[in-house]
């Protein structure tokens, strides 16, 4: 039996959030190595600060400073930290109620060992070396009952925070997709046909979504097709390999019943249109792998446009 393909994949981006008046003051205070909470209508102090009262739902504007020392109310031990966590060695996630606060905050505790952790233990903030106005200005907490020694810091208003988002995982494809990807490594476009309705799917889905039966018949398709719908990309973004404007389109390969998305290059973006006939432009053979990136883009063939009726039911 053919071994299914798998590959490590990573999704990452920077998430920027506007803070608003309450969290802006909270982050600015962190940059100054201070911790603020909001006092609610019932007198409770919430840390991290809430923007709205949980009792009356009114905006909260009364911010009060609390101690950098607190008590662990509950915790769990992390034996094998993963990328992106506060510490690169075993540590505890804990809910910590700071002195002067009535609600606990979640953060890491750097304890020597799991046996050193306990509910009720006293901990204090360990500040990051270079505060920037982010929750990670608190590097972690550590055992201790006295405030850490700090030098006064003055920070300007922090209006937003940027947090890197990172997700790494292993993607394993189905047997049908495996054959499709191995076909690409040979310069072939393979789809599969439903034995009931006769529709050809590329990339193959393994089962027909209309009839619910396996698509067992393999079909080799042409590398020419028709643009069904498209969009013109005018906005630049990080990692973009084509300078805007350019076109991302749905291309219905000849003989297929579902379009695939790809770039349309080789002509000005404003000349791309529905019904345009295009052909695949493959990368040099030495760059081929088991990936759709073997096709660099599609370009116009110069043929007359396909009649609308030929692709209308594929929009």
PAZAPA-4460 file (N, C-alpha, C; in steps of 0.05 Angstrom, whole numbers, plus 32768, in hexadecimal, padded with zeros to 4 digits):
% residues 315
    n_x    n_y    n_z   ca_x   ca_y   ca_z    c_x    c_y    c_z   seq   type   mol
   8011   7FE8   8000   8000   8000   8000   8012   8019   8000     1      X     A
   8009   802D   7FF1   8019   8045   7FEF   8019   8055   8009     2      X     A
   8030   805E   8011   8032   806D   802A   8027   8089   8026     3      X     A
   8015   8092   8038   8009   80AD   8036   801F   80C2   803C     4      X     A
   801D   80D8   802E   8031   80ED   8032   8029   80FE   804A     5      X     A
   803E   8109   8057   8039   811B   806D   8050   8130   806C     6      X     A
   804A   8147   8078   805E   815C   8079   8059   816F   8090     7      X     A
   806E   817A   809C   806A   818E   80B1   8061   81A8   80A5     8      X     A
   804D   81B5   80B1   8042   81CE   80A8   8043   81E2   80BF     9      X     A
   8047   81FB   80B8   8048   8211   80CC   8037   8228   80C3    10      X     A
   8025   8231   80D4   8015   8249   80D0   801F   825D   80E4    11      X     A
   8027   8275   80DB   8030   8289   80EE   8029   82A5   80E3    12      X     A
   8022   82B7   80F5   801C   82D2   80ED   801D   82E3   8107    13      X     A
   8020   82FD   8103   801F   8310   811A   8003   831B   811D    14      X     A
   7FF8   8318   8135   7FDD   8322   813B   7FDF   833C   814A    15      X     A
   7FD5   8352   813F   7FD6   836C   814C   7FBA   8374   8156    16      X     A
   7FB9   837B   816F   7F9F   8382   817B   7FA0   839E   8186    17      X     A
   7F8C   83AE   817F   7F88   83C8   818C   7F7E   83C4   81A8    18      X     A
   7F88   83D3   81BB   7F82   83CC   81D7   7F6A   83DA   81E3    19      X     A
   7F65   83F3   81DC   7F4F   8401   81E9   7F5A   840E   8203    20      X     A
   7F49   841F   8210   7F53   842F   8227   7F5C   841F   823F    21      X     A
   7F4E   8409   8246   7F55   83FA   825E   7F6E   83E9   825A    22      X     A
   7F6E   83D8   8245   7F85   83C7   8241   7F9E   83D7   8239    23      X     A
   7F9A   83EE   822D   7FB1   83FF   8226   7FBF   8408   8240    24      X     A
   7FAF   840F   8254   7FBB   8417   826E   7FC8   83FF   827C    25      X     A
   7FBC   83E7   8279   7FC8   83CF   8284   7FE3   83C9   8278    26      X     A
   7FE4   83C9   825D   7FFD   83C3   824F   8012   83D8   8254    27      X     A
   800A   83F1   8255   801D   8407   825B   8029   8403   8277    28      X     A
   8018   83FB   828A   8022   83F6   82A5   8035   83DF   82A5    29      X     A
   8030   83CA   8296   8043   83B3   8295   805E   83BC   828A    30      X     A
   805E   83CE   8276   8077   83D9   826C   8086   83E8   8281    31      X     A
   8077   83F2   8295   8083   8401   82AB   8088   83EF   82C3    32      X     A
   8083   83D4   82BF   8087   83C0   82D4   8074   83C5   82EC    33      X     A
   805B   83CA   82E4   8045   83CC   82F8   802E   83BC   82ED    34      X     A
   801C   83B3   82FF   8005   83A3   82F8   7FEC   83B1   8301    35      X     A
   7FD9   83B5   82EE   7FC0   83C2   82F4   7FA8   83AF   82F2    36      X     A
   7F94   83B4   8301   7F7A   83A6   82FF   7F64   83BA   82FE    37      X     A
   7F4C   83B1   82F9   7F34   83C3   82F9   7F22   83BB   8310    38      X     A
   7F18   83D0   831D   7F05   83CB   8334   7EE9   83CC   832A    39      X     A
   7EDA   83B7   8330   7EBE   83B5   8327   7EAB   83C2   833A    40      X     A
   7E91   83C2   8333   7E7D   83CE   8344   7E79   83C1   835F    41      X     A
   7E81   83A7   8360   7E7F   8399   837A   7E98   839A   838A    42      X     A
   7EAB   83AB   8381   7EC4   83AF   8390   7EDA   839B   8389    43      X     A
   7ED5   8387   837A   7EEA   8374   8373   7EFD   8380   835E    44      X     A
   7F16   8379   8361   7F2B   8382   834F   7F32   836B   833C    45      X     A
   7F30   8370   8322   7F34   835B   830E   7F50   835F   8301    46      X     A
   7F60   834A   8302   7F7A   834A   82F5   7F7D   8330   82E5    47      X     A
   7F83   8332   82CB   7F85   834A   82BA   7F6B   835A   82BA    48      X     A
   7F6D   8374   82B4   7F55   8385   82B6   7F40   837D   82A2    49      X     A
   7F27   837F   82AB   7F10   837C   829A   7F08   8397   828F    50      X     A
   7EFD   8397   8277   7EF5   83B1   826B   7ED8   83B8   8272    51      X     A
   7EC8   83A3   827A   7EAC   83A7   8281   7EA6   8398   829B    52      X     A
   7E95   83A4   82AC   7E8E   8399   82C6   7E7E   837F   82C1    53      X     A
   7E87   8369   82CE   7E78   8350   82CA   7E5D   8350   82D8    54      X     A
   7E57   8364   82E9   7E3E   8365   82F7   7E2B   8378   82E9    55      X     A
   7E34   8391   82E4   7E23   83A5   82D7   7E27   83A7   82B9    56      X     A
   7E3C   839C   82AF   7E44   839E   8293   7E4B   83BB   828A    57      X     A
   7E4F   83CC   829D   7E57   83E8   8297   7E76   83E8   8292    58      X     A
   7E80   83FB   8283   7E9D   83FD   827F   7EAB   8402   8299    59      X     A
   7EC2   83F5   829C   7ED2   83F9   82B4   7EE9   840C   82AE    60      X     A
   7EEC   8420   82BF   7F00   8435   82BB   7F12   8439   82D3    61      X     A
   7F0C   842C   82EA   7F1B   842F   8303   7F31   841B   8303    62      X     A
   7F49   8422   82FC   7F60   8410   82FC   7F71   8414   8315    63      X     A
   7F78   83FE   8322   7F88   83FF   833B   7FA0   83EE   8338    64      X     A
   7FB6   83F6   8345   7FCE   83E6   8344   7FCE   83D0   8359    65      X     A
   7FD7   83B8   8351   7FD8   83A2   8364   7FF5   839A   8367    66      X     A
   7FFA   8387   837A   8015   837E   8380   8020   836B   836B    67      X     A
   803A   836B   8367   8046   8357   8356   804A   833C   8364    68      X     A
   8040   8339   837C   8042   8321   838C   8026   8316   838F    69      X     A
   8024   82FB   838E   8009   82EF   8392   800B   82D2   839B    70      X     A
   7FF3   82C5   8399   7FF0   82AA   83A3   7FE6   8298   838D    71      X     A
   7FF2   8280   838A   7FE9   826C   8377   7FCF   8260   8381    72      X     A
   7FBA   8261   8371   7FA0   8256   8379   7F9D   823A   836D    73      X     A
   7FA8   8235   8356   7FA8   821A   834A   7FBD   8219   8334    74      X     A
   7FC6   8201   832C   7FDD   8200   8319   7FDD   81E5   830B    75      X     A
   7FEC   81E3   82F6   7FF2   81CA   82E7   800E   81CB   82DE    76      X     A
   801B   81B4   82DD   8038   81B2   82D6   803B   81AC   82B9    77      X     A
   804E   81B9   82AC   8055   81B4   8290   8071   81A8   8290    78      X     A
   8072   818E   828A   808C   8180   828B   809C   8185   8271    79      X     A
   808E   8188   825A   809D   818C   8241   8091   81A5   8233    80      X     A
   809D   81BC   8238   8094   81D4   822B   8096   81D2   820D    81      X     A
   8084   81E1   81FF   8085   81E2   81E2   808D   81FE   81D9    82      X     A
   8093   8201   81C0   809C   821B   81B5   8086   8230   81BB    83      X     A
   8090   8248   81C2   807E   825E   81C7   8074   8261   81E4    84      X     A
   807A   824D   81F5   8072   824F   8211   8086   8260   8220    85      X     A
   807E   826B   8237   808F   827F   8245   80AB   8274   824C    86      X     A
   80AD   825B   8252   80C7   824F   825B   80CE   8237   824A    87      X     A
   80E8   8232   8248   80F2   821B   8238   80FA   8204   8249    88      X     A
   80F0   8203   8262   80F6   81ED   8275   80DC   81E7   8284    89      X     A
   80DA   81D1   8292   80C1   81CB   82A0   80B8   81E2   82B2    90      X     A
   809E   81E8   82B2   8093   81FE   82C1   8076   81F8   82C8    91      X     A
   8069   820A   82D6   804D   8207   82DD   803D   821D   82D1    92      X     A
   8026   8216   82C6   8011   822B   82C1   8001   822D   82DB    93      X     A
   7FFC   8246   82E3   7FEE   824A   82FC   7FDB   8261   82FA    94      X     A
   7FC5   825F   830A   7FB4   8276   830F   7FBF   8284   8328    95      X     A
   7FC5   829D   8326   7FD2   82AC   833C   7FC1   82C4   8343    96      X     A
   7FB9   82C6   835C   7FAA   82DD   8366   7FBE   82F0   8373    97      X     A
   7FC3   8306   8365   7FD5   831A   836F   7FCA   8328   8387    98      X     A
   7FDB   8331   839A   7FD2   833F   83B2   7FC5   8359   83A8    99      X     A
   7FAC   835E   83B2   7F9D   8375   83A9   7F89   836F   8394   100      X     A
   7F8B   8357   8388   7F78   834E   8374   7F64   833A   837F   101      X     A
   7F4D   8337   8372   7F39   8324   837B   7F35   830D   8367   102      X     A
   7F42   830F   834F   7F41   82FA   833B   7F5D   82F2   8334   103      X     A
   7F61   82D8   832D   7F7B   82CF   8326   7F82   82D4   8308   104      X     A
   7F9C   82D6   8302   7FA5   82D7   82E7   7FB6   82BF   82E0   105      X     A
   7FB5   82B7   82C7   7FC4   829F   82BF   7FE0   82A7   82B6   106      X     A
   7FF4   8299   82C0   800F   829E   82B7   8021   8286   82BF   107      X     A
   803A   8287   82B5   804D   8272   82BA   805B   8276   82D5   108      X     A
   8061   8261   82E3   8071   8262   82FB   808A   8251   82F6   109      X     A
   80A2   825E   82FA   80BB   8250   82F7   80C3   8244   8311   110      X     A
   80BC   822B   8315   80C3   821C   832E   80D9   8208   8327   111      X     A
   80E8   8202   833B   80FF   81EF   8337   80F6   81D4   832E   112      X     A
   80DF   81CB   8339   80D5   81B0   8333   80B7   81B0   8339   113      X     A
   80AA   819B   832F   808D   8198   8334   8087   8197   8352   114      X     A
   809A   818A   8360   8096   8187   837D   8097   81A2   838C   115      X     A
   80A2   81B7   837F   80A4   81D1   838C   808A   81E1   8389   116      X     A
   8078   81D8   8377   805F   81E6   8373   804A   81DD   8387   117      X     A
   8039   81EF   838F   8023   81E8   83A1   800E   81FF   83A0   118      X     A
   7FF6   81F8   83A4   7FE0   820C   83A7   7FE5   821B   83C1   119      X     A
   7FE3   8236   83BF   7FE8   8247   83D7   8004   8252   83D8   120      X     A
   8016   8249   83C6   8031   8253   83C8   8032   8270   83BF   121      X     A
   8045   827F   83C9   8048   829B   83C3   805C   829E   83AC   122      X     A
   8055   82AF   8399   8065   82B3   8382   8066   82D1   837C   123      X     A
   807B   82D9   836C   807E   82F5   8365   8085   82F7   8347   124      X     A
   8080   830E   833C   8086   8312   831F   80A4   8311   831A   125      X     A
   80AC   8306   8304   80C6   8309   82F8   80C2   8319   82DF   126      X     A
   80CC   8331   82DF   80C8   8343   82C8   80DB   833C   82B1   127      X     A
   80D1   8340   8298   80E3   833C   8281   80F8   8352   8280   128      X     A
   810E   834C   8274   8125   835F   8274   811E   8379   8265   129      X     A
   810F   8377   824F   8108   838F   823F   80EA   8392   823C   130      X     A
   80DC   839F   824E   80BF   83A2   824C   80B7   83B1   8233   131      X     A
   80A1   83A8   8226   8098   83B5   820D   807A   83BC   820E   132      X     A
   806C   83B5   8224   804F   83B9   8225   8040   83A1   821A   133      X     A
   8045   838A   8226   8039   8371   821E   8037   835F   8236   134      X     A
   8024   834C   8236   8021   833A   824D   803B   832B   8253   135      X     A
   804C   8328   823F   8065   831A   8243   807B   832C   824F   136      X     A
   8073   8344   8256   8085   8354   8267   8087   8347   8282   137      X     A
   8073   8337   828A   8076   8325   82A0   8082   830B   8294   138      X     A
   809C   8307   8298   80A9   82F0   828D   809D   82D6   8299   139      X     A
   8098   82D6   82B3   808C   82C0   82C1   808A   82C9   82DE   140      X     A
   8081   82B6   82EF   8081   82BA   830C   8095   82A6   8318   141      X     A
   809F   82AD   832F   80B2   829C   833D   80AB   829B   835B   142      X     A
   80B3   8286   8369   80AD   8285   8386   80B9   829D   8394   143      X     A
   80AA   82A9   83A6   80B3   82C0   83B5   809C   82D0   83C1   144      X     A
   80A2   82DD   83D7   808C   82EB   83E6   8092   8309   83E8   145      X     A
   80A7   8313   83DA   80AD   832F   83DA   80AF   8339   83BE   146      X     A
   80A7   8352   83B9   80A7   835D   839E   80C3   835D   8392   147      X     A
   80C6   8358   8378   80E1   8359   836C   80EC   8376   836B   148      X     A
   8106   8378   836C   8112   8392   836A   8112   839B   834D   149      X     A
   8107   83B3   8348   8105   83BD   832D   810E   83DA   832C   150      X     A
   8117   83E3   8314   811D   83FF   8310   8104   840C   8303   151      X     A
   80FE   8425   830A   80E7   8432   82FE   80EA   8434   82E0   152      X     A
   80D4   8430   82D2   80D4   8432   82B4   80BD   8443   82AC   153      X     A
   80C1   8455   8299   80AC   8465   828F   80A6   845D   8272   154      X     A
   808D   8457   826C   8086   844E   8251   8070   8460   8246   155      X     A
   8070   8464   822C   805B   8473   821F   8042   8461   821C   156      X     A
   802B   846D   8215   8013   845D   8213   8016   8446   81FF   157      X     A
   800D   842F   8206   800D   8417   81F5   7FF1   8414   81E9   158      X     A
   7FEE   8418   81CF   7FD4   8418   81C3   7FCD   83FD   81B6   159      X     A
   7FE1   83EC   81B1   7FDC   83D2   81A4   7FF2   83BF   81AC   160      X     A
   7FEC   83A5   81A9   8000   8391   81AE   8001   837E   8195   161      X     A
   8019   8374   818F   801C   8361   8179   8026   8347   8185   162      X     A
   8017   8332   817F   801E   8317   818A   8023   8304   8173   163      X     A
   803A   82F7   8172   803F   82E3   815D   802E   82CA   8162   164      X     A
   8020   82C2   814D   8010   82A9   814E   801F   8294   813E   165      X     A
   8023   827C   8149   8032   8267   813D   8025   824C   8142   166      X     A
   8020   823D   812C   8015   8223   812F   8024   8210   811D   167      X     A
   8031   81FB   8128   803E   81E7   8118   8031   81CC   811B   168      X     A
   802D   81BE   8105   8020   81A4   8107   8029   8193   80EF   169      X     A
   8023   8179   80F0   8029   8167   80DA   8010   8161   80CB   170      X     A
   8010   8166   80B1   7FF8   8161   80A1   7FFC   8147   8092   171      X     A
   7FEA   8134   8095   7FEB   811B   8086   7FD4   811A   8072   172      X     A
   7FD9   8114   8059   7FC5   8115   8045   7FB9   80F9   8041   173      X     A
   7FA2   80F9   8034   7F94   80E0   802E   7FA2   80D0   8018   174      X     A
   7F9B   80B7   8014   7FA7   80A7   7FFE   7FA2   80B4   7FE3   175      X     A
   7F8A   80C0   7FE0   7F83   80CD   7FC6   7F94   80E5   7FC2   176      X     A
   7F98   80F5   7FD6   7FA9   810D   7FD4   7FC6   8105   7FD0   177      X     A
   7FCE   80EF   7FDC   7FEA   80E5   7FD9   7FEF   80E0   7FBB   178      X     A
   7FDD   80D2   7FAE   7FE1   80CC   7F92   7FE1   80E5   7F81   179      X     A
   7FD0   80F8   7F89   7FCF   8112   7F7B   7FEA   8121   7F7D   180      X     A
   7FF5   8121   7F96   800F   812F   7F9A   8026   8120   7F8D   181      X     A
   8025   8106   7F8D   803A   80F7   7F7F   8038   80FB   7F61   182      X     A
   8020   80FF   7F57   801C   8105   7F3B   8028   8120   7F34   183      X     A
   8025   8134   7F46   8031   814E   7F41   804F   814C   7F3F   184      X     A
   805B   813B   7F4F   8078   8137   7F4E   8081   812B   7F33   185      X     A
   806E   8120   7F24   8074   8116   7F09   806A   8128   7EF3   186      X     A
   8060   8140   7EFB   8055   8152   7EE7   803A   814B   7EDD   187      X     A
   802A   813C   7EED   8010   8134   7EE5   7FFB   813F   7EF8   188      X     A
   7FE3   8145   7EEE   7FCD   814E   7EFE   7FB8   8138   7EFF   189      X     A
   7FB4   812C   7F16   7FA3   8116   7F1A   7F8A   811D   7F2A   190      X     A
   7F73   8116   7F20   7F5A   8119   7F2E   7F4D   80FE   7F32   191      X     A
   7F35   80FE   7F3E   7F26   80E5   7F41   7F09   80EA   7F3A   192      X     A
   7EFC   80D6   7F2E   7EE1   80D8   7F24   7ECE   80C9   7F35   193      X     A
   7EB7   80D5   7F3A   7EA1   80C7   7F49   7E94   80B3   7F36   194      X     A
   7E92   809A   7F3F   7E86   8086   7F2E   7E68   8089   7F2A   195      X     A
   7E5C   809A   7F3A   7E3F   809E   7F38   7E38   80B6   7F26   196      X     A
   7E42   80CE   7F2D   7E3A   80E6   7F1D   7E4E   80EC   7F08   197      X     A
   7E66   80E0   7F09   7E7A   80E4   7EF4   7E8B   80FD   7EF7   198      X     A
   7E87   810C   7F0D   7E96   8125   7F11   7EB3   811E   7F18   199      X     A
   7EC6   812F   7F0E   7EE2   812B   7F14   7EEC   8141   7F27   200      X     A
   7EF8   8138   7F3C   7F02   814B   7F51   7F20   814C   7F51   201      X     A
   7F2B   8164   7F50   7F47   8168   7F52   7F4D   8182   7F62   202      X     A
   7F5C   8181   7F77   7F68   8169   7F83   7F52   8155   7F8B   203      X     A
   7F58   813B   7F8C   7F44   8127   7F92   7F3B   8129   7FAF   204      X     A
   7F22   8123   7FB4   7F16   8125   7FCE   7F13   810A   7FDC   205      X     A
   7F16   80F4   7FCD   7F12   80DA   7FD9   7EF6   80D0   7FD9   206      X     A
   7EE3   80E3   7FDA   7EC6   80DC   7FD9   7EB7   80F3   7FCB   207      X     A
   7EA3   80EC   7FBC   7E93   8100   7FAE   7E81   810E   7FC3   208      X     A
   7E82   8128   7FC6   7E70   8135   7FD9   7E53   8135   7FD2   209      X     A
   7E4D   8130   7FB8   7E31   812E   7FB0   7E25   8113   7FB4   210      X     A
   7E35   80FE   7FAF   7E2A   80E3   7FB0   7E34   80D3   7FC8   211      X     A
   7E49   80DD   7FD5   7E53   80CF   7FED   7E60   80B5   7FE8   212      X     A
   7E6A   80B1   7FD0   7E77   8097   7FCA   7E95   809C   7FC3   213      X     A
   7EA7   8089   7FC7   7EC3   808D   7FC1   7EC7   8094   7FA4   214      X     A
   7EDA   80A6   7F9F   7EE1   80AD   7F84   7EF9   809C   7F7C   215      X     A
   7EF4   8085   7F71   7F09   8071   7F6D   7F17   8072   7F52   216      X     A
   7F0A   807F   7F3E   7F15   8080   7F23   7F29   8097   7F20   217      X     A
   7F42   8091   7F1B   7F56   80A6   7F18   7F56   80B1   7EFB   218      X     A
   7F58   80CC   7EF9   7F57   80D9   7EDF   7F6F   80EC   7EDD   219      X     A
   7F7E   80EB   7EC7   7F93   80FE   7EC3   7F88   8115   7EB3   220      X     A
   7F8D   812D   7EBC   7F81   8145   7EB1   7F96   8156   7EA2   221      X     A
   7F8B   8166   7E91   7F9C   8179   7E82   7FA5   8190   7E94   222      X     A
   7FBB   819D   7E8D   7FC4   81B4   7E9D   7FBA   81CE   7E92   223      X     A
   7FA5   81CD   7E81   7F98   81E5   7E78   7F7C   81E6   7E84   224      X     A
   7F71   81FE   7E86   7F57   8202   7E92   7F4C   821D   7E8E   225      X     A
   7F37   8223   7E9D   7F27   823C   7E99   7F25   824A   7EB4   226      X     A
   7F29   8265   7EB3   7F24   8275   7ECB   7F06   8277   7ED0   227      X     A
   7EFD   826F   7EE8   7EE1   8272   7EEE   7EDB   828C   7EFD   228      X     A
   7EE8   828F   7F14   7EE6   82A8   7F23   7F02   82AF   7F2C   229      X     A
   7F06   82C8   7F34   7F20   82D2   7F3C   7F1E   82EB   7F4D   230      X     A
   7F35   82F2   7F59   7F37   830B   7F67   7F52   8317   7F61   231      X     A
   7F53   8332   7F61   7F6C   8340   7F5D   7F77   8348   7F78   232      X     A
   7F8F   833F   7F7F   7F9B   8345   7F98   7FAB   835F   7F95   233      X     A
   7FA3   8373   7FA5   7FB0   838D   7FA4   7FBF   8394   7FBD   234      X     A
   7FBA   8385   7FD3   7FC5   838B   7FED   7FDE   837C   7FF2   235      X     A
   7FF4   8389   7FF8   800D   837A   7FFF   800C   836E   801B   236      X     A
   801A   8359   801F   801C   834C   8039   8036   833E   803C   237      X     A
   803D   8337   8054   8057   832B   805A   8059   830F   804C   238      X     A
   806F   8309   8040   8073   82F0   8033   8069   82EE   8017   239      X     A
   805D   8304   800D   8052   8304   7FF2   8068   8300   7FDD   240      X     A
   8065   82ED   7FCA   807A   82E8   7FB7   8075   82F5   7F9C   241      X     A
   805D   82FF   7F98   8056   830D   7F7F   804E   8329   7F86   242      X     A
   8058   833D   7F78   8052   8359   7F7D   8036   835F   7F74   243      X     A
   8025   836B   7F85   800A   8372   7F7C   800B   8388   7F66   244      X     A
   7FF6   8389   7F55   7FDF   8378   7F55   7FE4   835E   7F46   245      X     A
   7FD7   8349   7F50   7FD7   8330   7F42   7FBD   8322   7F47   246      X     A
   7FB9   830B   7F39   7F9F   82FE   7F3A   7FA1   82E2   7F46   247      X     A
   7F8F   82DC   7F59   7F8A   82C1   7F63   7F70   82B8   7F58   248      X     A
   7F6F   82A1   7F4B   7F57   8299   7F3C   7F50   827C   7F42   249      X     A
   7F37   8276   7F3D   7F2E   825A   7F3C   7F31   8250   7F1F   250      X     A
   7F41   823B   7F1C   7F46   8231   7F01   7F39   8215   7EFE   251      X     A
   7F27   8212   7EEB   7F1A   81F9   7EE6   7F29   81EA   7ED0   252      X     A
   7F39   81D6   7ED8   7F48   81C7   7EC5   7F36   81B8   7EB1   253      X     A
   7F3F   81B6   7E99   7F2F   81A7   7E85   7F2B   818B   7E8F   254      X     A
   7F12   8183   7E90   7F0B   8168   7E99   7F04   8166   7EB6   255      X     A
   7F08   817B   7EC5   7F02   817B   7EE2   7EE7   8187   7EE7   256      X     A
   7EDC   8182   7EFF   7EC2   818D   7F07   7EC3   819E   7F20   257      X     A
   7EDB   81A4   7F28   7EDF   81B7   7F3E   7EF8   81C7   7F39   258      X     A
   7EF7   81E2   7F3C   7F0E   81F2   7F36   7F23   81F1   7F4C   259      X     A
   7F3C   81F8   7F46   7F51   81FA   7F59   7F5B   8217   7F59   260      X     A
   7F65   8220   7F70   7F6E   823C   7F72   7F8C   823E   7F6B   261      X     A
   7F93   8253   7F5C   7FAF   8257   7F55   7FB3   8273   7F4B   262      X     A
   7FCC   827B   7F47   7FD3   8295   7F3D   7FD0   8296   7F1F   263      X     A
   7FC8   82AD   7F15   7FC7   82B3   7EF8   7FDB   82C9   7EF3   264      X     A
   7FF1   82C1   7EE5   8005   82D5   7EDD   8009   82D4   7EBF   265      X     A
   801B   82E4   7EB5   8020   82E4   7E98   800F   82F8   7E89   266      X     A
   7FFF   8308   7E97   7FF0   831D   7E8B   7FE9   8331   7EA0   267      X     A
   7FE2   834B   7E99   7FDA   835E   7EAE   7FC1   8354   7EBD   268      X     A
   7FC0   835B   7ED7   7FAA   8351   7EE8   7F8F   835A   7EDD   269      X     A
   7F8E   8372   7ED1   7F74   837B   7EC8   7F6B   836E   7EAE   270      X     A
   7F7B   835C   7EA3   7F73   834E   7E8B   7F68   8332   7E91   271      X     A
   7F6B   8329   7EAA   7F60   830F   7EB2   7F41   8311   7EB3   272      X     A
   7F33   82FD   7EA9   7F16   82FE   7EA8   7F0B   82E1   7EAB   273      X     A
   7EF2   82E0   7EB2   7EE4   82C6   7EB3   7EE3   82BA   7E97   274      X     A
   7EE9   82A1   7E95   7EE9   8293   7E7B   7F04   8293   7E6E   275      X     A
   7F18   82A1   7E78   7F32   82A2   7E6C   7F3E   8286   7E6C   276      X     A
   7F4A   827E   7E56   7F57   8264   7E54   7F74   8267   7E5E   277      X     A
   7F7D   8255   7E6F   7F97   8257   7E7B   7FA5   823B   7E7B   278      X     A
   7FBF   823B   7E7F   7FCE   8222   7E81   7FE2   8224   7E98   279      X     A
   7FE9   820D   7EA2   7FFB   820C   7EB9   8018   8212   7EB0   280      X     A
   8026   8221   7EC0   8043   8225   7EBC   8052   8217   7ED2   281      X     A
   8060   8202   7ECB   806E   81F1   7EDF   8089   81FD   7EE5   282      X     A
   8091   81F9   7EFE   80AD   8200   7F06   80C0   81EE   7EF8   283      X     A
   80DA   81F4   7EF7   80EE   81E2   7EEC   80EC   81C7   7EFA   284      X     A
   80F0   81B1   7EEB   80EC   8196   7EF5   80FD   8190   7F0E   285      X     A
   8115   819C   7F0F   8126   8196   7F26   811B   81A2   7F40   286      X     A
   8107   81B3   7F3E   80FA   81BF   7F56   80E1   81B1   7F5E   287      X     A
   80D9   819C   7F4F   80C0   818F   7F55   80C2   817E   7F6E   288      X     A
   80AB   817D   7F7C   80A8   816C   7F93   808B   8163   7F94   289      X     A
   8083   8157   7FAA   8068   814E   7FAD   8057   8165   7FB8   290      X     A
   8054   817A   7FA8   8047   8192   7FB1   8039   81A1   7F99   291      X     A
   8023   81AE   7F9F   8015   81BE   7F8A   8027   81D5   7F80   292      X     A
   803C   81DC   7F90   804D   81F2   7F88   805E   81EB   7F6F   293      X     A
   805C   81D2   7F66   806A   81CC   7F4C   805F   81DD   7F36   294      X     A
   8045   81E4   7F37   8039   81F7   7F24   803E   8213   7F2F   295      X     A
   804E   8222   7F22   8055   823D   7F2B   803D   824F   7F29   296      X     A
   802F   824E   7F12   8018   825F   7F0D   800A   8255   7EF4   297      X     A
   7FF4   8262   7EED   7FE7   825E   7ED3   7FEA   8277   7EC2   298      X     A
   7FEA   8274   7EA8   7FEC   828B   7E96   7FD8   8287   7E7F   299      X     A
   7FD1   829D   7E72   7FBE   829B   7E5C   7FC9   828A   7E45   300      X     A
   7FB7   827B   7E38   7FBF   826A   7E21   7FBD   827A   7E07   301      X     A
   7FAD   828F   7E07   7FA7   829D   7DEE   7F8F   8292   7DDF   302      X     A
   7F83   827D   7DE9   7F6B   8272   7DDD   7F53   8284   7DE1   303      X     A
   7F3E   8281   7DD1   7F26   8290   7DD7   7F1A   8289   7DF2   304      X     A
   7F0D   829C   7DFF   7F01   8296   7E19   7EEC   8280   7E17   305      X     A
   7EEB   8270   7E2D   7ED7   825B   7E2E   7EBB   8267   7E31   306      X     A
   7EA6   825C   7E24   7E8B   8267   7E27   7E82   8264   7E44   307      X     A
   7E73   8278   7E4D   7E6A   8278   7E69   7E5B   825F   7E71   308      X     A
   7E4B   8254   7E5F   7E3C   823C   7E65   7E4D   8224   7E6C   309      X     A
   7E67   8224   7E63   7E79   820D   7E68   7E83   820C   7E84   310      X     A
   7E81   8222   7E92   7E8B   8222   7EAE   7E78   822F   7EC2   311      X     A
   7E60   8236   7EB8   7E4D   8244   7ECA   7E46   8234   7EE3   312      X     A
   7E43   821A   7EE0   7E3B   8209   7EF7   7E53   8202   7F09   313      X     A
   7E6B   820E   7F03   7E82   820A   7F14   7E8A   8223   7F24   314      X     A
   7E79   8237   7F23   7E80   8250   7F32   7E7B   824D   7F4F   315      X     A
***
